[in-house]
Amino acid sequence: MQSVKIIFSVLAFFTVIGQSYSLDSLNMTLLGSWDVDTLPAQGSIQYNDIWGYTDCDGKEYAIMGSARYIHFIDISIPSAPREISAHRAGQNSVWRDIKTYQDRAYAVADQGSDGLLIFDLSQLPDTIALTNQQTDHFTRTHNIFIDEAQGRLYVIGSNT
């Protein structure tokens, strides 16, 4: 029993040291963060996905999923990210997935019945509009992938 405790202690020590080292070895510096403590959570999950988008003028945005919303955040000043729009989804979800293609953002969720949400990003930073919501083929899915060369969206892990 004593040897099991020693082995467990050694493994725990190397796990902690390994995790600390791996975080430091990414060679990245945190420039800013955006967090709203009052957003709803699904279980213990408050945020669940993030995707980057650069508009035709080179301005950068983060599109982030949370339990209830899809957030559009201006990150052109990295030390001061600013939410410019948020779309309230129909139901809280543990997981949202977001991808972009040309000047559109596509979003899905694991829970609820939102289907595929399509946002027009062509008028950024002034306007972000939900232009379409497709529920004909599925109402929830875990992930999407866009084949940019072919202009095709693939759905992974849907309810159909």
WOTAKA-V414381 format. One record per residue. RES is the residue in one letter. OMEGA is omega as a letter, one per 30 degrees, with the letter a starting at -180 (* if undefined). BURIAL is + if it has 24 or more other C-alpha atoms within 12 Angstrom, else -. Layout:
RES,OMEGA,BURIAL  RES,OMEGA,BURIAL
//
This chain:
M,l,-  Q,a,-  S,l,-  V,l,-  K,l,-  I,l,-  I,l,-  F,l,-  S,l,-  V,l,-  L,l,-  A,l,-  F,a,-  F,l,-  T,l,-  V,l,-  I,a,-  G,l,-  Q,l,-  S,a,-  Y,a,-  S,l,-  L,l,-  D,a,-  S,l,-  L,l,-  N,l,-  M,l,-  T,l,-  L,a,-  L,a,-  G,l,-  S,l,-  W,a,-  D,l,-  V,a,-  D,a,-  T,l,-  L,l,-  P,l,-  A,l,-  Q,a,-  G,l,-  S,a,-  I,l,-  Q,l,+  Y,a,+  N,l,+  D,l,+  I,l,+  W,a,+  G,l,+  Y,l,+  T,a,+  D,a,+  C,l,-  D,l,-  G,l,-  K,a,-  E,a,+  Y,l,+  A,l,+  I,a,+  M,l,+  G,l,+  S,a,+  A,a,+  R,a,+  Y,l,+  I,a,+  H,l,+  F,a,+  I,l,+  D,l,+  I,a,+  S,l,+  I,a,-  P,a,-  S,a,-  A,l,-  P,a,-  R,l,+  E,l,+  I,l,+  S,l,+  A,l,+  H,l,+  R,l,-  A,a,+  G,a,-  Q,l,+  N,l,+  S,l,+  V,a,+  W,l,+  R,l,+  D,a,+  I,l,+  K,l,+  T,l,+  Y,a,+  Q,a,-  D,l,-  R,l,+  A,a,+  Y,a,+  A,l,+  V,l,+  A,l,+  D,a,+  Q,l,+  G,a,+  S,a,+  D,a,+  G,l,+  L,l,+  L,a,+  I,a,+  F,l,+  D,a,+  L,a,+  S,a,-  Q,l,-  L,g,+  P,a,+  D,a,-  T,l,-  I,a,+  A,l,+  L,a,+  T,a,-  N,l,-  Q,a,+  Q,l,-  T,a,-  D,a,-  H,l,-  F,l,+  T,l,+  R,l,+  T,a,+  H,a,+  N,l,+  I,l,+  F,l,+  I,l,-  D,a,-  E,a,-  A,a,-  Q,a,-  G,a,-  R,l,-  L,l,-  Y,a,-  V,a,+  I,l,-  G,a,-  S,l,+  N,l,-  T,*,-
//
